Amino acid sequence: MGGFFGNISVKSCVTDLFYGTDYNSHLGTKRAGLVTFDEEKGFIRSIHSLERDYFRSRFEGELDNFSGNAGLGVISDTDPQPILINSHLGRFAVVSVAKINNIRQIAKELLDKRMHLSEHSANNLNQTEIVALLINMGDTFVDGICNVFRKVEGSCSILVLTEDGIIAARDAMGRTPIVIGKKEGAYALSSETSAFPNLDFERIRDVGPGEIVKVKADGIEVLKPALDRKQICSFLWVYYGFPASDYEGINVEYVRERNGKAMGEEDDTEADCVCGIPDSGVGFALGYAEGHNIPYKRAVLKYTPTWPRSFTPGSQKLRSLVAKMKLIPNGALLKDQRIVFCDDSIVRGTQLRDNVRTFFENGAKEVHARISCPPLVYGCPFIGFTSSKSDLELISRRIIKDFEGDENAKLEKYAQTDSQEYKRMVDEIARRLGLTTLKFNKIETLIESIGLPKCQICTHCFDGSSCFYKVDK
């Protein structure tokens, strides 16, 4: 997915920028970048790979090189950024959290207009460079950002560092968040509100869907008001979000615990204890333990000293190895236990299968899995929340193909809770993973736990519902 942080202050922005960006590190694994603007030195930028290292260790030694009162930082799951531009709009830097499905089409249109594009290995294009060029085609920054919203199929939230402040533009359907924080003499913009407390920023509001604001050290100017439609990604609460973060004013851990409690109250499975798969399964498991009235135990732990988060290798074999190495079972708590373990979701199923086998090897009598969201039946066209290149990487779609001979057959039935197709698919997932029982949460329970109307939450990956709203102006 990716995340970003921007701040502007009457004093130096560098320290807040460094730590604020670091607090978004869980959102991406490929690259990170910082850029500041100094009236005397201009724009100062650095970009590093995160595939074998962490943000702080990559950038800490360079901080003395940065100066200025305004800056942007980004944790990217896609391309090198920030992008620097010098154009008729002036000098500016851009970072984005985006998934551009029609990037080849946009690139062709730009090339047909005799514009040039950088091209990376394997014929890849840089999404943020595309965004920057689309902005540059406008007569103003607002005109250019609206051009991005018109052209992009998928989603795109943007921060632009200009010589006169920071411009923030949230995805036209609000699928990815931008939250504004304030303290004396300074403002910040972040994908995660958990970046604010230790830097003394107070959350004041979310940027609305399609809204464009300009932030300076002394205030906020709305350049384009928010649209009246919203489709914020439900997976922010299920998986991506840091537990202390709020989206639309709704806390991530609160939703996870509420969601787990509701499922625990409905479940009649007899078990001795419940544990959560770290990190995003823990809140759900705590709620489940309360709702089901059984003890929570840390029967599996994440080895944080050297595995605070995993890099994302290119091959499934290495991904599976990383996933296994960072989780350690506690055999003393598993032996002779009927255990329920809670996880956020099942994507490919490989990691979960390894966890189940490990639990049994450590003496568990029964292993029951409870998943905080419905089965992922549809690939996401809006946010890159996995490295999957095909819907067939979803375990649900592989099973549907095995059952029907076509991975696209009867998807509505397979996504419908308690249909015969749904039950057959869930039973097969449980069999393939070696589980005693498997239950997924209902979409209604998840929506109620979030607390927003269904029409304001994107649940495409669960039920195929979509809103492809286009900006006309």
C-alpha positions in Angstrom: 0.0 0.0 0.0 2.4 2.7 1.2 2.1 5.7 3.4 3.4 9.3 3.6 4.0 12.1 6.1 4.4 15.8 5.4 5.0 18.7 7.8 5.5 22.5 7.7 6.6 24.6 10.6 7.9 28.1 11.6 11.0 26.2 12.7 13.0 23.4 11.1 10.8 20.5 10.0 13.6 17.8 9.7 13.3 16.0 13.1 9.5 15.7 12.9 9.7 14.7 9.3 12.1 11.9 10.0 10.1 10.4 12.9 6.7 11.1 11.3 7.7 9.2 8.2 9.2 6.4 10.3 5.8 5.9 12.0 4.4 5.0 8.6 7.0 2.2 8.0 4.5 -0.7 8.5 2.7 0.4 5.3 5.4 -0.4 2.8 8.5 -2.5 2.2 10.2 -1.4 -1.0 11.5 2.2 -0.9 11.5 5.3 1.2 12.2 8.9 0.4 12.6 12.3 2.1 12.5 15.8 0.6 12.7 19.2 2.2 12.6 22.7 0.9 15.0 25.4 2.1 14.6 28.9 0.8 18.4 29.2 0.3 19.3 25.6 -0.7 16.1 24.7 -2.5 14.9 21.1 -2.6 17.0 18.4 -0.9 16.0 14.8 -1.6 17.1 11.3 -0.8 15.7 7.9 -1.7 16.7 4.4 -0.4 15.6 0.8 -0.8 14.0 -0.8 2.2 14.1 -4.4 0.9 17.0 -5.3 3.1 17.0 -2.6 5.7 14.8 -0.2 7.8 13.9 3.4 7.3 15.7 4.8 10.4 19.0 3.1 9.7 18.8 4.1 6.0 18.2 7.8 6.7 19.6 8.6 10.2 23.1 9.3 9.0 21.8 11.7 6.3 19.7 14.0 8.5 22.3 16.7 8.7 22.1 17.1 5.0 18.4 18.2 5.2 17.2 21.6 6.1 14.1 23.8 5.7 10.8 24.4 7.3 8.7 22.1 5.1 9.1 18.5 3.9 7.6 15.3 2.7 8.5 11.7 3.5 7.1 8.5 1.9 7.2 4.8 2.6 6.5 3.2 -0.8 5.4 -0.2 -1.8 5.9 0.6 -5.5 8.4 3.0 -7.0 11.2 5.4 -6.0 9.8 8.7 -4.8 9.5 11.7 -4.1 9.6 13.0 -7.7 11.1 16.5 -8.3 9.7 18.7 -11.0 10.8 22.1 -12.4 8.0 23.5 -14.6 5.7 26.4 -15.4 4.0 25.8 -12.0 7.4 26.3 -10.3 9.6 23.8 -8.6 7.8 21.1 -6.6 8.1 17.6 -5.2 5.4 14.9 -5.2 4.7 11.7 -3.2 1.7 9.5 -3.7 -0.1 6.4 -2.4 -1.6 5.0 -5.5 -2.7 2.1 -7.6 -2.9 3.1 -11.2 -4.5 0.3 -13.3 -4.4 2.2 -16.6 -0.8 3.4 -16.2 0.2 2.1 -19.7 -2.7 4.0 -21.3 -1.8 7.2 -19.5 1.9 6.8 -20.4 1.0 6.4 -24.1 -1.1 9.6 -24.0 1.8 11.5 -22.5 4.3 10.1 -25.0 1.9 11.0 -27.8 2.1 14.6 -26.6 5.9 14.4 -26.9 6.5 14.2 -23.1 9.2 11.9 -21.8 9.1 9.2 -19.1 11.8 7.5 -17.1 11.7 3.7 -17.6 12.9 1.3 -15.0 14.0 -2.3 -15.3 11.5 -4.9 -16.7 9.8 -2.1 -18.6 8.2 -0.7 -15.4 6.9 2.8 -15.1 7.0 5.0 -12.0 3.5 5.8 -10.8 4.5 8.9 -9.0 6.3 10.3 -12.0 3.0 9.8 -14.0 1.2 11.7 -11.3 3.7 14.5 -11.3 3.5 14.9 -15.1 -0.3 14.9 -15.0 -0.2 17.6 -12.4 2.2 19.6 -14.5 -0.3 19.5 -17.4 -2.6 21.8 -15.4 -2.7 25.6 -15.5 -2.6 25.5 -11.7 -1.9 22.9 -9.1 -5.6 22.4 -8.5 -6.2 22.0 -12.2 -3.4 19.5 -12.5 -4.5 17.4 -9.5 -8.0 17.3 -10.9 -6.4 16.0 -14.1 -4.9 13.2 -12.0 -8.3 12.4 -10.6 -9.9 12.4 -14.1 -7.2 10.2 -15.6 -6.4 7.6 -13.0 -8.4 4.4 -12.8 -7.7 2.9 -9.3 -6.9 5.2 -6.5 -4.5 8.1 -5.8 -3.7 10.3 -2.8 -1.1 12.9 -3.1 1.2 15.3 -1.2 2.9 18.1 -3.2 5.7 20.2 -1.6 5.8 23.6 -3.3 8.0 26.7 -2.6 4.9 28.1 -0.8 3.5 25.3 1.3 2.2 21.7 1.1 -0.8 20.8 -1.0 -2.7 17.6 0.0 -5.2 15.9 -2.2 -7.0 12.7 -1.1 -8.2 10.0 -3.5 -11.5 11.0 -5.1 -13.3 8.2 -3.3 -11.3 8.5 -0.1 -10.0 5.0 -0.4 -6.7 5.9 1.3 -6.6 8.4 4.2 -4.9 11.8 4.7 -5.2 13.1 8.3 -4.2 16.6 9.4 -2.4 17.3 12.7 -1.6 20.5 14.4 0.7 21.9 17.1 1.9 25.4 17.9 3.6 26.8 14.8 3.3 23.6 12.7 1.0 21.3 10.8 1.4 17.7 9.7 -0.3 15.5 7.1 -0.1 11.7 7.5 -1.5 8.4 6.4 -1.5 7.3 10.0 -2.6 9.3 13.1 -0.3 7.2 15.2 2.5 9.4 13.8 1.1 12.4 15.8 1.2 11.8 19.6 4.9 11.5 20.2 5.5 14.5 18.0 2.9 16.5 19.9 0.6 16.9 17.0 -3.2 16.8 17.7 -5.4 15.3 15.0 -7.8 18.0 13.8 -9.5 16.4 10.8 -9.3 14.1 7.8 -8.9 15.5 4.4 -12.2 14.6 2.6 -12.6 12.5 -0.6 -11.4 14.5 -3.6 -10.6 17.5 -1.3 -7.5 19.6 -2.1 -6.0 21.7 0.7 -3.0 23.9 1.0 -1.2 23.9 4.3 1.2 26.5 5.6 2.7 27.0 9.0 0.0 29.5 9.9 -3.1 27.7 8.6 -5.1 25.6 6.1 -6.7 26.8 2.9 -9.3 24.6 1.1 -8.6 24.8 -2.6 -11.3 22.4 -3.6 -14.0 21.1 -1.3 -14.6 17.4 -0.6 -16.9 15.3 -2.7 -20.0 14.0 -1.1 -19.2 10.3 -1.8 -16.8 8.0 0.1 -15.4 4.5 -0.2 -12.7 4.2 2.4 -10.9 0.8 2.3 -12.2 -1.6 5.0 -8.9 -3.4 5.0 -7.4 -0.4 6.8 -9.1 -1.5 10.0 -8.7 -5.2 9.2 -5.0 -5.3 8.4 -3.1 -2.2 7.4 -3.8 0.2 10.2 -1.5 0.6 13.2 -3.6 -0.2 16.3 -3.3 3.4 17.7 -4.4 5.0 14.4 -7.8 6.5 13.6 -9.5 6.8 10.2 -12.6 9.0 9.9 -12.2 9.4 13.7 -12.6 5.6 14.2 -9.8 3.8 16.0 -8.3 0.7 14.5 -7.8 -1.4 17.7 -11.4 -0.4 18.9 -12.8 -1.8 15.6 -10.7 -5.0 15.8 -11.7 -5.8 19.4 -15.3 -5.0 18.8 -15.2 -7.1 15.7 -13.7 -10.0 17.6 -16.1 -9.8 20.5 -19.1 -10.0 18.1 -17.7 -13.1 16.5 -16.8 -14.7 19.8 -20.3 -14.1 21.1 -21.8 -15.9 18.0 -19.4 -18.8 18.0 -20.4 -22.0 19.9 -17.0 -23.8 19.4 -15.6 -25.3 22.6 -12.0 -24.4 23.2 -9.5 -23.9 26.0 -7.9 -20.6 24.9 -7.5 -18.1 22.1 -4.4 -16.5 20.6 -3.8 -13.8 17.9 -1.4 -14.0 15.0 0.8 -10.9 15.5 0.3 -8.1 14.9 -3.0 -7.4 13.2 -4.7 -10.6 14.6 -4.1 -9.6 18.3 -6.8 -7.0 18.7 -9.4 -9.3 17.1 -8.3 -12.2 19.3 -8.6 -10.1 22.5 -12.2 -9.2 21.5 -12.9 -12.8 20.6 -11.7 -14.0 24.0 -14.0 -11.6 25.8 -17.0 -12.4 23.6 -16.4 -16.2 23.9 -15.4 -16.1 27.5 -12.2 -18.1 27.2 -8.7 -16.9 28.2 -6.3 -15.1 25.8 -2.9 -16.6 25.7 0.2 -15.6 23.7 0.7 -19.0 22.2 2.6 -17.6 19.2 4.9 -14.6 19.3 6.6 -12.3 16.9 10.4 -12.1 17.3 10.7 -8.3 17.3 14.4 -7.8 17.9 15.4 -8.7 14.3 12.0 -9.2 12.7 10.0 -6.0 13.5 8.6 -6.3 10.0 9.5 -8.5 7.1 10.9 -7.4 3.7 8.9 -8.7 0.7 11.0 -11.1 -1.4 10.1 -11.7 -5.0 9.5 -15.4 -4.6 6.8 -17.2 -2.7 9.4 -19.6 -1.3 11.4 -16.7 0.4 8.1 -15.0 1.5 7.1 -18.2 3.3 10.5 -18.5 4.9 10.4 -15.0 6.2 6.8 -15.4 7.5 7.9 -18.6 9.4 11.1 -17.2 10.9 9.5 -14.2 12.5 6.8 -16.1 14.4 7.7 -18.4 17.3 5.2 -20.8 18.8 5.1 -21.3 22.6 4.8 -25.0 23.1 4.2 -24.7 26.8 0.9 -23.0 26.0 -0.1 -25.1 23.1 0.4 -28.6 24.5 -2.9 -30.5 25.0 -4.9 -27.4 24.2 -8.0 -26.9 22.0 -6.8 -23.6 20.6 -8.6 -20.9 18.6 -6.2 -18.6 16.8 -7.3 -15.4 15.2 -5.9 -13.8 12.1 -6.8 -10.8 10.0 -7.3 -12.5 6.7 -6.4 -15.4 4.4 -4.8 -14.5 1.1 -2.7 -17.3 -0.3 -3.0 -19.5 2.8 0.7 -20.6 2.8 1.6 -18.8 6.0 -1.5 -20.0 7.8 -0.9 -23.6 6.8 2.6 -23.4 8.3 1.2 -22.0 11.5 -1.4 -24.7 11.8 1.2 -27.4 11.3 3.5 -25.8 13.9 0.6 -25.7 16.4 0.0 -29.4 16.0 3.7 -30.2 16.2 3.8 -28.4 19.5 1.1 -30.6 21.0 -2.2 -28.8 20.3 -5.2 -31.2 20.3 -7.4 -29.0 18.1 -6.7 -25.9 16.0 -9.6 -23.7 15.1 -9.1 -20.6 13.0 -11.3 -17.5 13.2 -10.7 -14.8 10.5 -11.7 -11.2 11.1 -13.1 -10.5 7.7 -15.0 -12.5 5.0 -13.1 -14.6 2.4 -11.1 -12.6 -0.2 -12.9 -13.6 -3.3 -12.1 -10.6 -5.5 -8.8 -9.1 -6.2 -8.5 -5.4 -5.3 -8.5 -2.9 -8.2 -8.0 0.1 -5.9 -5.2 -0.6 -3.4 -2.1 -2.9 -3.7 -2.6 -4.7 -0.4 -0.8 -7.8 -1.5 2.0 -8.5 -4.0 -0.4 -10.8 -6.0 -0.1 -10.5 -9.7 -3.3 -12.6 -10.4 -6.5 -13.4 -8.6 -5.5 -17.0 -8.8 -3.0 -16.3 -6.0 -6.0 -16.0 -3.7 -6.7 -19.4 -2.2 -10.4 -18.9 -2.7 -10.1 -18.4 -6.4 -7.9 -21.5 -6.8 -10.5 -23.5 -5.0 -13.3 -22.1 -7.2 -11.3 -23.0 -10.3 -10.8 -26.6 -9.0 -14.6 -26.8 -8.2 -16.0 -25.1 -11.3 -13.2 -25.3 -13.9 -13.2 -21.5 -14.1 -11.9 -19.2 -11.4 -14.5 -16.6 -12.3 -17.5 -18.9 -12.1 -20.4 -18.1 -9.6 -18.4 -15.6 -7.7 -21.5 -14.0 -6.2 -22.5 -17.3 -4.7 -19.1 -18.0 -3.3 -19.0 -14.6 -1.7 -22.5 -15.0 -0.2 -22.2 -16.0 3.5 -23.9 -19.4 4.2 -24.7 -20.2 0.5 -23.9 -23.8 -0.4 -21.0 -22.7 -2.5 -19.6 -20.5 0.3 -19.8 -23.4 2.8 -18.1 -25.8 0.4 -15.3 -23.3 -0.2 -14.7 -22.6 3.5 -14.7 -26.4 4.2 -12.1 -26.9 1.5 -9.9 -24.1 2.7 -10.0 -25.7 6.2 -9.1 -29.0 4.8 -6.2 -27.7 2.8 -4.8 -25.8 5.8 -5.2 -28.7 8.1 -7.6 -27.0 10.5 -10.1 -28.6 12.9 -12.6 -25.8 12.0 -12.5 -22.5 10.1 -14.9 -19.6 10.3 -14.8 -16.2 8.6 -16.4 -13.2 10.0 -19.6 -11.9 8.3 -19.4 -8.7 6.3 -22.3 -7.3 8.3 -20.4 -7.8 11.5 -17.3 -6.1 10.1 -19.3 -3.1 8.8 -21.1 -2.8 12.1 -17.8 -2.9 14.0 -16.4 -0.1 11.8 -19.5 2.0 12.4 -19.8 3.7 9.1 -22.7 3.1 6.6 -21.9 0.3 4.1 -22.1 2.8 1.3 -19.1 4.7 2.7 -16.8 1.6 3.0 -15.2 -0.3 0.2 -15.7 -4.0 0.5 -15.0 -5.0 -3.1 -12.5 -7.7 -2.1 -15.2 -9.5 -0.1 -18.4 -9.0 -2.2 -17.3 -7.5 -5.5 -19.2 -4.2 -4.9 -17.5 -1.3 -6.5 -17.8 2.4 -7.1 -15.8 3.7 -10.0 -16.6 7.4 -9.5 -15.1 9.7 -12.0 -14.2 13.4 -11.4 -15.7 15.5 -14.2 -14.2 18.9 -13.3 
